[in-house]
Amino acid sequence: MESKNKKMFFSTPEVAKLLKLSRVAIFNKIKAGLIKAEKVGRNYLIPREEIEHFLSGHKKISPSEREEIKKSVQKAIEEYGEAIRMLGKE
């Protein structure tokens, strides 16, 4: 049984603070379906499980990791671009 002091739902400002994002970023993630929320009046309530799920599946990518990914994609396109285009037509 869960503790009574454990909050079950959070407001968008609370989630923004927890995730260190702006409220607008949270609204955009809700609209994009990345964070599931219930609309109550003019506000959204985000269940605790959704925040935990979002946190467990998201890791910030460092600029060096981002550059490495970009280079890998470019290399794949250079080597297999024609095959990828042909598969896209099927």
Secondary structure, DSSP 8 states (H G I E B T S, - for coil): ---TTS-SEEEHHHHHHHHT--HHHHHHHHHTTSS--EEETTEEEEEHHHHHHHHHH-----HHHHHHHHHHHHHHHHHHHHHHHHHHH-
